[in-house]
Structures are given as C-alpha cells and as structure tokens.
C-alpha cells in the first residue's frame, strides 16, 4: 500500500499517516482545551520535513524537533511552531480521529467568536 503526500491522511491497520503544513505562529494549545488535561491524548511518531515544532508535555518539560529529525511524542502534550513547518506523522487511528475532530470543532468555535 502506498499514497502520495497530497493523498494523506490515510489509515492502514490501526494507524493513520498524516502530512501537515503548519504556518509559523500556530499554537495548538487553545485548540486542545476540553480534551483530557487540555492536551493531545494521541501519541505520534514522525519526521520533521521543514521547520521545527516545539512540544510541551504533561510534566512541563519541553523539546524542539527540527527539520531532518524523527520524533516520538507520547500522549499528553501540546505543540506550537515559530516558523512555517511541515510534518509527516503516524498516530493510532482512534486517538488521532478524536483529537482532530475536537480541533476542528474548536477552530469553528474560535472562528465564530472572533467574527
């Protein structure tokens, strides 16, 4: 099985492959409000294609994954970026779908509030 990046997300077995281009200045923290501990509860394995992504975990520790690096982020994190970033990641289908549905709902809510 294979897909082009533009055909993602795609699910194989119980994992979802996803490619995201994230504008600089994006902070996922407000979009995660309402999830357990207000954090992403899906683990992610992936590769930074462009830019960098900063992550903060439940215990408060932070790290930055940079272009050319592979990563593993366990459940219980938030992320943000200071520069345009592209990420290829792999996540468990169920948890990823739950988080993405919540983010979509929060984006709509925040958009309505700012209108």
C-alpha positions in Angstrom: 0.0 0.0 0.0 1.2 3.5 -0.7 -0.1 7.1 -1.0 1.3 10.4 -2.2 1.6 13.1 0.5 -1.3 15.0 -1.0 -3.5 12.0 -0.5 -3.0 11.9 3.3 -4.4 11.4 5.8 -4.7 7.7 5.2 -5.3 4.8 7.6 -3.6 1.4 7.4 -4.3 -1.2 10.0 -4.9 0.9 13.1 -2.5 3.7 12.3 -3.1 7.0 10.5 -0.4 8.6 8.3 -0.8 12.4 8.1 1.1 15.2 6.5 0.6 18.7 7.8 1.9 22.1 6.7 1.7 24.4 9.7 2.1 28.1 9.4 4.6 29.8 11.7 3.0 31.1 14.9 0.5 28.2 15.1 -0.2 27.2 18.7 -2.3 24.1 19.2 -2.8 24.8 23.0 -6.1 26.7 22.7 -7.4 24.1 20.3 -6.8 21.3 22.8 -8.9 22.9 25.6 -11.6 20.4 26.7 -9.5 17.3 26.0 -8.2 15.3 29.0 -5.8 17.6 30.8 -6.3 20.1 27.9 -3.6 18.2 26.0 -3.4 15.9 23.0 -4.1 12.3 24.1 -2.7 10.7 20.9 0.9 9.5 20.7 2.7 10.5 17.4 5.7 9.1 15.6 7.1 11.2 12.7 9.6 13.2 10.8 10.0 17.0 10.5 10.1 17.7 6.8 10.5 21.5 7.1 11.0 24.0 10.0 10.6 22.9 13.7 7.9 22.1 16.2 8.1 22.7 19.9 6.3 20.4 22.3 5.4 20.6 26.0 4.5 17.5 27.9 2.2 17.0 30.9 5.1 17.3 33.3 6.1 20.7 31.9 9.2 19.6 30.0 9.7 21.0 26.5 11.7 19.9 23.5 12.0 21.1 19.9 12.0 18.7 16.9 13.9 20.2 13.9 14.0 19.6 10.2 15.5 16.2 9.4 14.7 14.8 12.8 12.4 11.9 13.6 10.3 12.1 16.8 8.1 10.2 19.2 5.6 12.3 21.3 3.7 10.3 23.9 0.1 11.1 24.8 -0.2 14.2 27.0 1.3 17.1 25.0 0.7 20.4 23.2 2.7 21.8 20.4 3.4 25.1 18.6 5.7 26.5 15.9 7.5 29.7 15.4 8.2 29.1 11.7 6.5 27.5 8.7 6.7 23.8 9.4 5.9 20.5 7.6 5.4 17.3 9.5 4.8 13.7 8.4 3.4 11.8 11.4 1.9 8.4 12.3 -0.7 8.0 15.0 -3.2 5.5 16.3 -6.3 5.9 14.3 -8.8 6.1 17.1 -7.0 8.7 19.2 -5.9 10.7 16.1 -9.5 10.9 14.9 -10.8 12.0 18.3 -8.2 14.8 18.6 -8.7 16.0 15.0 -12.5 16.1 15.5 -12.0 18.2 18.6 -9.5 20.5 16.9 -12.0 21.1 14.0 -14.8 21.9 16.5 -12.6 24.3 18.4 -11.4 26.0 15.2 -15.0 26.6 14.3 -15.9 27.9 17.7 -12.9 30.3 17.9 -13.7 31.5 14.4 -17.3 32.3 15.3 -16.2 34.1 18.5 -13.8 36.3 16.5 -16.4 37.2 13.8 
